């Protein structure tokens, strides 16, 4: 009889249905409920987050490849990058010298030509064709367009004048034309974005 009493006693590990088992079952049920709830939350959150990812057509427009082999020194072309105009200009040695002799301290948005171009490719200037004043498209990249008094770009909306390095020199624009991220994949091809 003594052995039966000790088997049923509270707190004994040998009890088949004692208090320890009820704690274990309760702990298991709590952990299972939390795990099930976690899976449910993940099942809701994952689709919500993944639907915010950019679609395939947006990803396709995230970079632009441009062949620059046909751009002669002194010429510029207009292209498009993320639905914005993009200017690619092949600067002449005279334009480079003109841009380099401007004291950086005299500029509203101080940047050297070297900071706006890639090392060893200072003749290639790539900028977004959007005036930093109110977003108009400056002239100067197309054949026969007015380049402004400094030979760079001229915004016809409010008269902002940019030099050959696309730096703001006159007018209401607060900043230089923006230089997007780009890289040379060869001597004749650049990838913007």
N, C-alpha and C positions, 0 to 999 in steps of 0.2 A: 504494500500500500504506500509505503514511503516513497518508493520509486515513481509511482503514479502521481503523487502530489508534487514531487520536484519537477516532473515533466510539464505540468500544467502551470507552474508558478510563473508569475509575471517577471519578465526580464530574462528568462532562461532561453538560451540559444536553441535548445532542443525542442521547444514548444512548437507543434505543428501549426497552430492557429493563434498564437499569442499576440501581444501588442506589437512586437517587433515586425511581424508580418503585415499588420495593418499600416504601419508607418512605411514599409517598403512599397506596398501597393499604392498608398496615397502619393508617395514620392514619384513612383513610376507614372501614375496618372497625371500628376502636375507637369512632369517633364514632357510626357507625350502631348499634353494639351499645348504647352508652350512651343514645342517643335512643330506641331500641326499649325498653330497660329503663325509661326515664322514662315513656314512654307506658303501659307495663304497670303501673307503680306508680300513675300517675294514674287508670288504669282501675279499680284496686282501691280507692284512697283516696276518690275522688269519691262512689261509692255508699255507702261507710261513713259519710262525713261527712253526706251528704244524708239518710240514714235517721235521723239524730239531730235533724233539723229538726222543729218542732212540726207536728202534723197540722192539717187544716182545722178540725176541731171544737174543737181547743184554741185556735187563732187566733180563732175566733168568740167564745169565752168570754173573750178577753183584754181586752175592753172591755165596759162596761155603760152603756147610755143610760137616763137617768131623767128623767121629766117631773116637775118640782117645782111645777107651777102649782097643784096641789090641796092643798099643804101649807100650812096656816094658821100664822101666828105662834104659837109655843109648842108646835107639834106636831112629831112626828118620824115617819119611816116606816122600815120595815125592807125591805131589798132584798137582793140577792145579787151578789157580785163574786168571780169565780174560786172558786166554791163556798164562800165565806165570807160570813157576814152583814155587811151594810153598813147603817149608820145615816145618815140624812140628816135634819138638824134645822133648822127655821126658828126662830132665836132671837128672842125679844121684846126690845124696847129695855131692859127691866128685867133680863133675863138677860145681855145684853151688858154693861150697867153693872156688874152683880154680878161678872162674870168679869174686867172691866177693873180693878176696885178691889182685887183680890187682889194682894199684893206678889209679884212673880215670884221673888224670892229665898227666899220661904217654901215654894216648891213643890219636891217631890221631883224632878220632871222639868220644869225651868223653861222654859216657853213662854208667850208672850202669846196672846191670842185672835187678834190680827192675824197672828201667825205660823202659826196653824192654819187660817186662812180665806183667801179670795182678796180682794185689794184692791178696795174698793168693794162687796163682797158679804159683809161681816162677819156678817150675820145667817144665812148658810148655813154650817153645820158638817157636814162629811162625814167620817165615821170608819169604820174597820172595827169591827164589833161583836164583837171578840174580846178578852177580858180579857188583859192582858199578864202576869198571874201564871201561870196554868196553862191558858189557852185556853178558859175557859167563856164563854158568851154573857151579857153583862150585861142587866139589865132596865132599862126606862126609855124605850124607843123605841116600844113598843106602847101602845095605848089602855088606860088603867087599870093599867098596870104600875107597880111601885114604882120611884121615881126616886132613892131615897136621900135622906139628910138635906140634901144640897146641891142638889137639884133636877136633877141630871144623870143619871147611870147608877149602878146598884147591881149588883154581881156576887153572886149568891146562893150561889156555891160556897164562897167564903172571906171574903166581906164587904168587898171593895174598893169604895170610894166615889169616884165621879168627879163633878166639878162640871159646870156647864152648858157649859163649853168642853171637856168630856171629858178633863180633866186629873186625874190621880190625886191624891187628897187624904188618904184614909185607907185602911188595909188593907195587905195584902201585895204588891199589884201594884207592880212597880218603875218602870213607865213609863206615860205617857199612852196613851189609845187611839190607835192609828196612823191618821194621815191619809194616804190613798192619793193617788196622782197623779190629778188630775181637772181638767177645764176646763169653762167655760160655753160652750156653742155658741150659746145665745140666753139671753134673760132667764128662760126657763122650762125649759130643758133643760141637764142636765149630762152629760158623758161621763166615766166613771171608767175609768182605765187608759191 
